[in-house]
């Protein structure tokens, strides 16, 4: 079968053992037990179509993959599976300053796109922490968020249209170039966040924003404990102030980051970072400072934009700091903003019950928490299974999140890691309906099998 695929696609069909080994993992820390069959390193849409026709004909399961930066195991491949990689599809096909849109292939790196757009006074708002290494296709497949989505929205709000290759190789064009468009069902939105289970995203029409002049102000505040900081973030959110970023770090996270960067950060119970921007930024920052002081925090204004950026670089060092400590299960729950203090209190109870530290940061402006479970690698330094006591603690955390009206994942997706809890959040009727929707697009069940459902 592979000979037939090579005859059609040539050198883009890769079976090099080191490449296959890399496809067994993503940034979730999980590893499949075996290598996939092969990788198609697509550089054009026709490659993806041909590979999908071949896979459909032979009943071969397909794992779509971009840069492999996902945190839920959604791009991990195993024995008998064909990986179709779009990371080589890196063309920026169009930038329209008049219409404030860009048309790009799926393998374009988020940060590279924004560097190009900055030359024209434009930007693409979604800014996941992986923006320097993650692809636009992967951002769309997981509906990625980021620090600035509190004010500027997640990926779904920045996608106008898509080109998608279906399971049988059909190329489907979805959406519009217009800001408005309500013709038929919104299949564009359906594919955003579908994690490669309905089709492979190969091209996207993106909504851009003009870079607007104005002041940027950063407020850094220390609190005695994380629940106090969470209450302050909830009050700021309800006050009418619209921060561009609002991030919260608990004491364990600060200690780990301090050790990683060689800084003294562990002497504060929690830290809240708030950035305001645009017209009125200084007045909004003054309101933020007043709220923080009224709730027992100690606020400080960054001296300038450069100092503010340094503060947020400390926040962005959280994940590498965790990786320094061992194997990390990075979780991604979200609760209503008013429930943020209660969710942090629940994490504290789970830490005490299981005798473990769960360093946590949060996109506090949208109630999205990232609790991290760190455990030891195996004796060979490889990827161990997540220990049962860690899953038990995570299960308790998920249950508490759902009880508070939250969701299992705010931005990382379901992938392999959260399948077991999906039905509980969705309910039986919705779960079965979603399985039937997948069957319409993928009747043979070959697209990213085992992920989500």
VOPA-93882 format. One record per residue (C-alpha): residue number from 1; y, z, x. Coordinates in steps of 0.001 Angstrom, whole numbers, padded with zeros to 6 digits, always signed. Example, Ala and Ser with C-alpha at 12.3 -4.5 7.8 and 13.67 -1.06 7.14 Angstrom:
% residues 2
(pt 1 (-004500 +007800 +012300));
(pt 2 (-001060 +007140 +013670));
//
This chain:
% residues 453
(pt 1 (+000000 +000000 +000000));
(pt 2 (+002410 +000822 +002822));
(pt 3 (+001752 -002556 +004408));
(pt 4 (+003023 -004194 +001222));
(pt 5 (+006138 -002007 +001280));
(pt 6 (+006779 -002803 +004948));
(pt 7 (+006317 -006502 +004275));
(pt 8 (+009156 -006342 +001757));
(pt 9 (+011488 -003850 +003448));
(pt 10 (+010687 -004047 +007158));
(pt 11 (+012028 -001379 +009508));
(pt 12 (+013678 +000739 +006814));
(pt 13 (+010163 +002066 +006074));
(pt 14 (+009772 +004989 +008502));
(pt 15 (+006550 +006844 +009335));
(pt 16 (+007646 +008506 +012565));
(pt 17 (+006090 +012013 +012587));
(pt 18 (+009338 +013775 +013537));
(pt 19 (+011203 +012121 +010644));
(pt 20 (+008423 +013013 +008219));
(pt 21 (+008439 +016581 +009529));
(pt 22 (+012178 +016910 +008830));
(pt 23 (+011657 +015779 +005222));
(pt 24 (+009395 +018786 +004581));
(pt 25 (+012438 +021084 +004453));
(pt 26 (+016034 +021410 +003346));
(pt 27 (+018599 +024177 +003826));
(pt 28 (+016851 +026438 +001305));
(pt 29 (+014565 +027787 +004034));
(pt 30 (+011501 +026513 +002187));
(pt 31 (+008910 +024170 +003698));
(pt 32 (+006264 +022020 +002051));
(pt 33 (+002703 +022457 +003299));
(pt 34 (+002284 +018816 +004386));
(pt 35 (+004289 +015788 +005488));
(pt 36 (+005253 +013023 +003065));
(pt 37 (+003697 +009562 +003118));
(pt 38 (+006771 +007695 +004414));
(pt 39 (+010567 +007497 +004236));
(pt 40 (+012612 +004539 +003075));
(pt 41 (+015925 +004765 +004936));
(pt 42 (+017879 +002612 +002496));
(pt 43 (+021090 +000935 +003602));
(pt 44 (+021683 -001059 +000412));
(pt 45 (+020907 -000820 -003291));
(pt 46 (+018242 -003540 -003047));
(pt 47 (+016194 -001308 -000724));
(pt 48 (+016172 +001493 -003296));
(pt 49 (+015218 -000892 -006098));
(pt 50 (+012361 -002420 -004114));
(pt 51 (+011037 +000999 -003118));
(pt 52 (+011147 +002242 -006715));
(pt 53 (+009360 -000878 -007998));
(pt 54 (+006653 -000332 -005381));
(pt 55 (+006327 +003368 -006227));
(pt 56 (+006184 +002653 -009959));
(pt 57 (+003506 -000015 -009499));
(pt 58 (+001294 +002269 -007416));
(pt 59 (+002090 +005570 -009153));
(pt 60 (+003493 +007103 -005955));
(pt 61 (+005770 +010130 -006436));
(pt 62 (+009286 +009736 -005048));
(pt 63 (+011617 +012371 -003589));
(pt 64 (+015282 +011238 -003446));
(pt 65 (+017112 +012661 -000442));
(pt 66 (+020589 +012573 +001056));
(pt 67 (+021567 +014784 +003977));
(pt 68 (+018994 +017463 +003097));
(pt 69 (+021616 +020206 +002783));
(pt 70 (+020437 +021454 -000624));
(pt 71 (+019730 +025145 -001135));
(pt 72 (+017164 +025033 -003955));
(pt 73 (+014337 +022972 -002445));
(pt 74 (+015244 +019899 -004462));
(pt 75 (+014794 +017380 -001614));
(pt 76 (+011585 +018748 -000058));
(pt 77 (+008715 +016231 +000158));
(pt 78 (+004975 +016690 +000658));
(pt 79 (+001740 +014752 +001092));
(pt 80 (+001439 +011511 -000855));
(pt 81 (+005157 +011389 -001687));
(pt 82 (+007634 +008676 -000700));
(pt 83 (+011086 +009845 +000375));
(pt 84 (+013910 +007478 -000524));
(pt 85 (+016895 +008419 +001606));
(pt 86 (+020393 +007180 +000794));
(pt 87 (+022069 +008750 +003834));
(pt 88 (+022420 +005292 +005413));
(pt 89 (+024441 +003979 +002450));
(pt 90 (+027817 +004928 +003864));
(pt 91 (+030285 +002286 +002735));
(pt 92 (+033560 +003153 +001032));
(pt 93 (+033797 +000096 -001203));
(pt 94 (+037235 +000611 -002693));
(pt 95 (+040183 +002966 -002730));
(pt 96 (+042720 +002331 -005484));
(pt 97 (+045959 +004212 -005027));
(pt 98 (+047298 +002855 -008320));
(pt 99 (+044321 +004067 -010351));
(pt 100 (+043619 +007119 -008174));
(pt 101 (+039943 +006306 -007765));
(pt 102 (+037444 +005456 -005048));
(pt 103 (+034137 +003587 -005218));
(pt 104 (+031657 +004826 -002612));
(pt 105 (+027997 +004575 -001751));
(pt 106 (+025833 +007660 -002097));
(pt 107 (+025515 +008421 +001617));
(pt 108 (+029237 +008874 +002296));
(pt 109 (+029923 +012370 +003664));
(pt 110 (+032299 +014427 +001538));
(pt 111 (+034485 +015486 +004471));
(pt 112 (+034609 +011968 +005921));
(pt 113 (+035799 +010601 +002589));
(pt 114 (+038589 +013158 +002382));
(pt 115 (+039691 +012410 +005948));
(pt 116 (+040034 +008753 +004953));
(pt 117 (+041801 +009563 +001683));
(pt 118 (+044310 +011862 +003392));
(pt 119 (+045772 +008826 +005153));
(pt 120 (+046759 +007534 +001716));
(pt 121 (+047999 +010799 +000265));
(pt 122 (+044898 +011307 -001896));
(pt 123 (+041932 +013705 -001989));
(pt 124 (+038557 +014231 -003678));
(pt 125 (+038653 +017759 -005072));
(pt 126 (+035023 +019041 -004930));
(pt 127 (+034695 +021016 -001682));
(pt 128 (+031234 +022557 -001236));
(pt 129 (+030774 +024728 +001847));
(pt 130 (+028612 +021897 +003223));
(pt 131 (+031406 +019347 +002834));
(pt 132 (+031297 +018364 +006524));
(pt 133 (+027597 +017433 +006326));
(pt 134 (+026698 +016836 +002659));
(pt 135 (+026745 +013440 +000946));
(pt 136 (+028588 +012420 -002193));
(pt 137 (+025262 +011436 -003756));
(pt 138 (+023877 +014904 -003107));
(pt 139 (+027065 +016543 -004401));
(pt 140 (+026663 +014588 -007641));
(pt 141 (+022915 +015195 -007944));
(pt 142 (+023509 +018965 -007829));
(pt 143 (+026952 +019035 -009502));
(pt 144 (+028235 +020832 -006411));
(pt 145 (+031099 +023290 -006667));
(pt 146 (+032935 +024960 -003807));
(pt 147 (+035795 +027284 -003097));
(pt 148 (+038480 +025278 -004904));
(pt 149 (+036619 +024505 -008126));
(pt 150 (+038289 +027518 -009788));
(pt 151 (+041442 +025391 -010149));
(pt 152 (+040355 +021812 -009521));
(pt 153 (+036903 +021679 -011096));
(pt 154 (+033329 +021011 -009997));
(pt 155 (+031906 +017586 -009173));
(pt 156 (+031358 +016650 -012837));
(pt 157 (+035126 +016668 -013417));
(pt 158 (+035653 +014200 -010562));
(pt 159 (+033122 +011460 -011396));
(pt 160 (+034111 +008499 -013582));
(pt 161 (+031030 +006312 -013208));
(pt 162 (+027711 +005845 -011435));
(pt 163 (+025202 +003236 -010383));
(pt 164 (+021680 +004609 -010665));
(pt 165 (+018277 +003126 -009860));
(pt 166 (+015671 +004086 -012458));
(pt 167 (+011973 +004735 -011928));
(pt 168 (+011018 +001077 -012499));
(pt 169 (+013725 -000231 -010129));
(pt 170 (+016257 -001119 -012826));
(pt 171 (+019882 -000737 -011725));
(pt 172 (+021872 +001098 -014399));
(pt 173 (+025687 +001076 -014421));
(pt 174 (+027222 +004064 -016193));
(pt 175 (+030687 +005303 -017037));
(pt 176 (+034116 +003731 -016663));
(pt 177 (+036996 +003098 -014305));
(pt 178 (+039320 +004493 -016958));
(pt 179 (+040336 +008134 -017303));
(pt 180 (+039220 +008088 -020936));
(pt 181 (+036007 +006520 -022242));
(pt 182 (+033759 +007681 -025096));
(pt 183 (+031624 +004597 -025733));
(pt 184 (+028070 +005705 -026490));
(pt 185 (+026334 +008781 -025114));
(pt 186 (+027741 +010214 -021886));
(pt 187 (+024868 +009265 -019611));
(pt 188 (+027085 +009673 -016552));
(pt 189 (+027322 +013400 -017247));
(pt 190 (+023572 +013550 -017851));
(pt 191 (+022835 +012277 -014350));
(pt 192 (+025312 +014677 -012707));
(pt 193 (+023239 +017716 -011780));
(pt 194 (+019904 +016029 -012599));
(pt 195 (+018589 +016626 -009037));
(pt 196 (+016926 +013236 -008682));
(pt 197 (+014604 +013723 -011646));
(pt 198 (+016044 +010922 -013818));
(pt 199 (+016996 +008284 -011238));
(pt 200 (+018497 +007778 -007790));
(pt 201 (+022288 +007747 -007519));
(pt 202 (+023325 +004890 -005226));
(pt 203 (+027045 +004438 -005952));
(pt 204 (+029834 +006432 -007566));
(pt 205 (+033311 +005816 -008939));
(pt 206 (+035284 +008960 -008182));
(pt 207 (+038435 +010402 -009663));
(pt 208 (+040995 +011255 -006978));
(pt 209 (+044056 +013475 -006923));
(pt 210 (+047365 +012945 -005154));
(pt 211 (+048149 +015378 -002366));
(pt 212 (+051033 +017279 -003882));
(pt 213 (+053689 +018944 -001728));
(pt 214 (+054251 +022623 -002120));
(pt 215 (+053734 +026017 -000588));
(pt 216 (+050314 +027508 +000155));
(pt 217 (+050132 +031316 +000143));
(pt 218 (+047082 +033412 +001061));
(pt 219 (+046622 +037048 +000073));
(pt 220 (+043957 +039164 +001773));
(pt 221 (+043121 +042500 +000149));
(pt 222 (+040826 +045354 +001167));
(pt 223 (+039156 +047589 -001415));
(pt 224 (+037137 +050776 -001186));
(pt 225 (+034115 +049117 -002795));
(pt 226 (+032997 +045771 -004158));
(pt 227 (+033089 +046777 -007822));
(pt 228 (+036774 +047687 -007462));
(pt 229 (+037440 +044305 -005848));
(pt 230 (+035506 +042551 -008622));
(pt 231 (+037594 +044272 -011282));
(pt 232 (+040756 +043099 -009517));
(pt 233 (+039485 +039513 -009470));
(pt 234 (+038714 +039682 -013195));
(pt 235 (+042206 +040990 -013957));
(pt 236 (+043801 +038258 -011825));
(pt 237 (+041762 +035615 -013676));
(pt 238 (+042890 +036980 -017045));
(pt 239 (+046542 +037344 -016024));
(pt 240 (+047495 +033695 -016296));
(pt 241 (+047696 +033165 -012525));
(pt 242 (+045758 +030053 -011458));
(pt 243 (+044609 +030582 -007875));
(pt 244 (+043373 +027582 -005914));
(pt 245 (+040735 +029821 -004306));
(pt 246 (+039566 +033381 -004965));
(pt 247 (+036693 +034650 -002826));
(pt 248 (+035088 +038086 -002681));
(pt 249 (+033001 +039516 +000183));
(pt 250 (+031071 +042771 -000027));
(pt 251 (+030670 +045274 +002817));
(pt 252 (+027301 +043942 +004012));
(pt 253 (+028659 +040401 +004151));
(pt 254 (+031712 +041542 +006140));
(pt 255 (+029542 +043462 +008595));
(pt 256 (+027299 +040440 +009180));
(pt 257 (+030230 +038044 +009607));
(pt 258 (+031929 +040481 +011978));
(pt 259 (+028814 +040667 +014145));
(pt 260 (+028550 +036873 +014151));
(pt 261 (+032205 +036267 +015058));
(pt 262 (+032727 +039312 +017266));
(pt 263 (+035284 +040831 +014887));
(pt 264 (+035667 +044311 +013407));
(pt 265 (+035214 +043636 +009692));
(pt 266 (+032739 +046264 +008531));
(pt 267 (+035270 +049060 +008083));
(pt 268 (+036348 +047813 +004644));
(pt 269 (+034307 +048255 +001499));
(pt 270 (+035092 +044761 +000238));
(pt 271 (+037608 +041987 +000764));
(pt 272 (+039269 +039716 -001762));
(pt 273 (+040879 +036468 -000574));
(pt 274 (+043270 +034688 -002939));
(pt 275 (+045089 +031422 -002299));
(pt 276 (+047850 +030051 -004505));
(pt 277 (+049264 +026571 -004054));
(pt 278 (+051729 +024046 -005393));
(pt 279 (+054979 +024707 -007212));
(pt 280 (+055274 +028401 -008036));
(pt 281 (+052755 +029479 -005377));
(pt 282 (+054987 +032255 -004029));
(pt 283 (+055651 +033720 -007470));
(pt 284 (+051939 +033637 -008309));
(pt 285 (+051108 +035314 -004992));
(pt 286 (+053607 +038084 -005813));
(pt 287 (+051851 +038632 -009142));
(pt 288 (+048490 +038771 -007336));
(pt 289 (+049820 +041374 -004886));
(pt 290 (+051134 +043525 -007757));
(pt 291 (+047780 +043406 -009583));
(pt 292 (+045848 +044299 -006434));
(pt 293 (+048105 +047288 -005691));
(pt 294 (+047840 +048516 -009278));
(pt 295 (+044042 +048572 -008947));
(pt 296 (+043834 +050442 -005649));
(pt 297 (+043648 +047535 -003215));
(pt 298 (+045594 +047040 -000010));
(pt 299 (+047042 +043498 -000018));
(pt 300 (+048514 +041592 +002910));
(pt 301 (+050190 +038195 +002904));
(pt 302 (+049111 +035723 +005583));
(pt 303 (+052018 +034946 +007882));
(pt 304 (+051634 +031187 +007428));
(pt 305 (+049205 +028492 +006277));
(pt 306 (+047373 +028513 +009618));
(pt 307 (+046636 +032232 +009371));
(pt 308 (+045502 +031747 +005784));
(pt 309 (+043095 +029031 +006886));
(pt 310 (+041694 +031346 +009572));
(pt 311 (+040959 +033946 +006892));
(pt 312 (+038999 +031415 +004881));
(pt 313 (+037139 +030270 +007998));
(pt 314 (+035867 +033849 +008196));
(pt 315 (+034554 +033426 +004640));
(pt 316 (+032948 +030081 +005525));
(pt 317 (+031104 +031795 +008386));
(pt 318 (+028989 +033771 +005933));
(pt 319 (+025980 +031441 +005842));
(pt 320 (+025645 +030962 +009607));
(pt 321 (+026026 +034742 +009957));
(pt 322 (+023116 +035223 +007561));
(pt 323 (+020961 +032670 +009382));
(pt 324 (+021518 +034644 +012596));
(pt 325 (+019770 +037620 +010943));
(pt 326 (+016534 +035886 +009893));
(pt 327 (+015138 +033640 +007168));
(pt 328 (+017526 +033564 +004212));
(pt 329 (+016902 +033070 +000501));
(pt 330 (+020393 +032135 -000708));
(pt 331 (+020768 +032786 -004403));
(pt 332 (+023358 +031401 -006773));
(pt 333 (+023881 +033221 -010064));
(pt 334 (+026985 +033024 -012227));
(pt 335 (+028268 +035382 -014909));
(pt 336 (+031358 +035441 -017146));
(pt 337 (+034270 +036532 -014978));
(pt 338 (+034717 +039751 -016946));
(pt 339 (+031092 +040660 -016114));
(pt 340 (+031551 +040325 -012347));
(pt 341 (+031917 +044100 -011723));
(pt 342 (+028762 +044768 -013751));
(pt 343 (+026827 +042127 -011798));
(pt 344 (+027851 +043629 -008467));
(pt 345 (+026841 +047066 -009779));
(pt 346 (+023428 +045634 -010717));
(pt 347 (+022965 +044179 -007235));
(pt 348 (+023766 +047618 -005803));
(pt 349 (+021079 +049217 -007987));
(pt 350 (+018540 +046593 -006896));
(pt 351 (+019397 +047226 -003236));
(pt 352 (+018709 +050933 -003672));
(pt 353 (+015537 +050410 -005708));
(pt 354 (+013963 +048038 -003191));
(pt 355 (+015400 +049622 -000055));
(pt 356 (+017024 +046398 +001106));
(pt 357 (+020491 +045056 +001854));
(pt 358 (+021595 +042046 -000220));
(pt 359 (+024810 +040759 +001391));
(pt 360 (+026818 +038982 -001302));
(pt 361 (+029861 +036759 -001478));
(pt 362 (+031330 +035322 -004643));
(pt 363 (+033552 +032552 -005877));
(pt 364 (+035223 +035304 -007843));
(pt 365 (+037486 +033013 -009831));
(pt 366 (+034538 +031472 -011666));
(pt 367 (+032040 +034355 -011585));
(pt 368 (+029655 +032602 -009183));
(pt 369 (+027842 +035020 -006824));
(pt 370 (+025726 +034199 -003766));
(pt 371 (+023429 +037182 -003078));
(pt 372 (+021442 +036644 +000129));
(pt 373 (+017944 +037989 +000713));
(pt 374 (+017148 +038064 +004442));
(pt 375 (+013607 +038511 +005770));
(pt 376 (+011783 +038111 +009069));
(pt 377 (+010375 +034750 +010247));
(pt 378 (+006652 +034581 +010909));
(pt 379 (+005211 +035232 +014365));
(pt 380 (+005455 +031554 +015332));
(pt 381 (+009094 +031333 +014298));
(pt 382 (+008178 +029012 +011434));
(pt 383 (+009039 +029029 +007726));
(pt 384 (+007211 +031912 +006031));
(pt 385 (+006654 +032257 +002324));
(pt 386 (+009236 +034398 +000558));
(pt 387 (+007713 +037918 +000450));
(pt 388 (+006663 +039205 -002951));
(pt 389 (+009035 +042171 -002840));
(pt 390 (+011938 +039740 -002297));
(pt 391 (+010872 +037664 -005309));
(pt 392 (+010536 +040885 -007329));
(pt 393 (+014091 +041898 -006415));
(pt 394 (+015352 +038380 -007164));
(pt 395 (+013565 +038416 -010520));
(pt 396 (+015284 +041657 -011462));
(pt 397 (+018624 +040175 -010407));
(pt 398 (+018050 +037047 -012538));
(pt 399 (+017127 +039177 -015553));
(pt 400 (+020310 +041216 -015180));
(pt 401 (+022361 +038045 -014824));
(pt 402 (+020940 +036593 -018049));
(pt 403 (+021477 +039906 -019850));
(pt 404 (+025166 +039689 -018921));
(pt 405 (+025443 +036224 -020433));
(pt 406 (+025145 +034398 -017122));
(pt 407 (+023128 +031535 -015667));
(pt 408 (+020472 +031235 -012964));
(pt 409 (+022468 +028734 -010932));
(pt 410 (+026167 +027997 -010755));
(pt 411 (+026095 +025161 -008221));
(pt 412 (+022938 +024952 -006092));
(pt 413 (+020581 +023650 -008773));
(pt 414 (+017060 +024603 -009863));
(pt 415 (+014907 +022547 -007468));
(pt 416 (+011687 +024307 -006554));
(pt 417 (+013071 +027809 -006218));
(pt 418 (+014089 +028601 -009817));
(pt 419 (+011585 +026652 -011902));
(pt 420 (+009752 +029783 -013002));
(pt 421 (+012865 +031194 -014719));
(pt 422 (+014210 +028011 -016322));
(pt 423 (+012459 +028323 -019697));
(pt 424 (+013703 +031885 -020036));
(pt 425 (+017330 +030793 -019784));
(pt 426 (+017059 +027595 -021828));
(pt 427 (+014683 +028810 -024556));
(pt 428 (+011533 +026994 -025666));
(pt 429 (+013171 +024351 -027860));
(pt 430 (+015797 +023312 -025320));
(pt 431 (+013268 +023369 -022489));
(pt 432 (+010893 +021025 -024309));
(pt 433 (+013743 +018730 -025368));
(pt 434 (+014831 +018389 -021752));
(pt 435 (+011280 +017539 -020708));
(pt 436 (+011258 +014771 -023316));
(pt 437 (+014593 +013439 -022036));
(pt 438 (+013097 +013201 -018539));
(pt 439 (+010087 +011310 -019932));
(pt 440 (+012413 +008657 -021391));
(pt 441 (+013875 +007867 -017970));
(pt 442 (+010715 +008545 -015965));
(pt 443 (+007667 +007851 -018162));
(pt 444 (+005285 +007900 -015206));
(pt 445 (+006583 +011249 -013970));
(pt 446 (+007118 +009950 -010420));
(pt 447 (+010740 +011022 -009845));
(pt 448 (+010988 +014260 -007872));
(pt 449 (+007909 +015795 -009502));
(pt 450 (+007745 +019585 -009489));
(pt 451 (+011506 +019954 -009256));
(pt 452 (+013319 +021638 -012173));
(pt 453 (+010303 +021240 -014535));
//
